[in-house]
Amino acid sequence: MAANPVPSSERRLWTFHGGIHIADEKALSNASEIAVAPIPKQLVIPLQQHIGASARVLVAVGDRVLKGQCIAAADGYVSAPVHASSSGTVIAIEERPVPHPSGLSALCAVIETDGEDAWAELPEPMTHYAQLDPAEVRERIRWAGVVGMGGASFPTGVKLNPGPDRRIDTLVINGAECEPYITCDDRLMRERASRILEGVRIMRHLLGGPEVLIGIEDNKPEAIAAMRFALGESDLRASAEVVAIPTLYPSGGEKQLIRILTGKEVPSHGIPAQIGIVCQNVGTAHAVAEAVLDGRPLISRVVTVTGRAITAPRNLEARIGTPATDLIACCDGYREQPRKLVCGGPMMGFELGEQGVPVTKPVNCLLALTAAEAPDPGPALACIRCGRCADACPANLLPQQLYWFARAKDFDHAQDYNLFDCIECGCCAQVCPSHIPLVQYYRYAKTEVWAREQEKRKAEEARQRHEAKQARLERQERERQARMRQKKEALAAKAKAESGTSSEAKQAAIAAARARAAAKQQGAGEPTNGA
């Protein structure tokens, strides 16, 4: 077990390169408690709500489903099942618009709710999880469909299984919530701190008992106080600490928060487990507790509905699959027509082309921005090589060079400059005096590289299939030739055997004929009685 953590007053904090200060606008939505959104008439539940393979559908049109029932199973190790978030009837399984930067549609199960909200039979709570095999507890988390709730949506059961060769010394719980406007984690920590810590205790148990550091930006004093109070009442107080960190965007980035709290750097193209750290969001910890202690799958999440275009911004606990329009209606609709509706925060979020898209597990905010909040920057101007983007980049990259390479479609050089270390935080675009949409160029470059790699993989798979086919044909030809040789040898042996038998018969026949001839001659030479 790790040593007891250092008290907050003595803990040293580190800094990361770059970052920017932004007006947070959190007061719009964090003044009121989390409200439960009503059951929508229809739930549109995408089968792909996580990093990894899409879930495999288990229901058919016309089936009645119950709340918490698994409607799509995980299809592979890095995948997550999907559950019905209320009871009703499956009326369609089809492509529907989903919240994604690409704006593309995805396969969804559409459920017409019956208003009963009737639960399916759930598994028994694992209140004695500490006495169970950790693999069994991880399997419960996997069954529940728990994924990262901070936006990455990586299957949590996989992340909590770093492997026997990796010792985890520190579990970092991310409560920073550095994006402007978003307050769902803030309210969750204020109202459900004890439940979050129960999830933290479970994750700590699965990781072998590491030190726990709960990082929260210091612009959330109520959340810090609530978490510290709950920790003081918990048996985790000897092994965990709530750490207030300076407010600086993007301190909630996984690598940046790890740097702030531990001083360690996650390797380029690496993961925190390589340096003995696992990082999880406070919402993920809450979902883990629900799955293990109550046997409940992940079928709802807290969503911030905010922006000055919203009449009454607030945080809502929404069922997965609830259309965004329903949540906006729960906040008394628009006070004025928004210039754009964003999924996520203003920095890393993306504009929704379709306002009826459903809430998914990674969706933490619906942001309706007025023209004053999101003014048109006008056309992008030429890069003046001022270097502000490099100064602001929290990943310590050279955004200007990445921009030139992406623009020139020189993706090899872009990768040489660590394109995939970019976390798409938007700091570079925020400070660019030429209003160049830098992040869009990086996303484009990444997409092209992924497409190229996919083509390479397909070509390699085709080559391997061709070689396997050729090897199979050659093996079959060798086997055919071997069979032909065996057949010829068998025929030759048979012919030889038959030939040998025939020769012996001939010799015997000749000998018999000679014997008869000799006997005849002998008989002809003897005198008769009348001579």
Salt bridges, closest charged atoms under 4 A:
GLU25 OE1 - ARG308 NH2 2.70
GLU94 OE2 - ARG96 NE 2.71
ASP114 OD2 - ARG64 NH2 2.86
GLU116 OE1 - ARG64 NH2 3.16
ASP117 OD2 - LYS67 NZ 3.01
ASP117 OD2 - ARG319 NH2 2.86
ASP169 OD1 - ARG167 NE 2.82
ASP186 OD1 - ARG190 NE 3.13
GLU191 OE2 - ARG187 NH2 3.03
GLU198 OE1 - ARG195 NH1 2.73
GLU211 OE2 - ARG11 NH2 2.96
GLU217 OE1 - LYS220 NZ 3.54
GLU222 OE1 - ARG190 NH2 3.76
ASP235 OD1 - ARG201 NE 2.94
GLU241 OE1 - ARG11 NE 2.88
GLU254 OE2 - LYS159 NZ 3.10
GLU265 OE2 - ARG259 NE 3.64
GLU290 OE2 - ARG195 NE 3.07
ASP294 OD2 - ARG195 NH2 2.18
GLU317 OE1 - ARG192 NH2 2.83
GLU373 OE2 - ARG308 NE 3.95
ASP410 OD2 - HIS413 ND1 2.73
ASP412 OD1 - ARG452 NH2 2.93
ASP421 OD1 - LYS255 NZ 3.88
GLU424 OE1 - ARG443 NE 2.73
GLU424 OE2 - LYS446 NZ 2.99
GLU453 OE2 - LYS456 NZ 3.87
GLU460 OE2 - ARG463 NH2 2.25
GLU467 OE2 - ARG463 NH1 2.48
GLU477 OE2 - ARG480 NH2 2.75
GLU479 OE2 - ARG475 NE 3.81
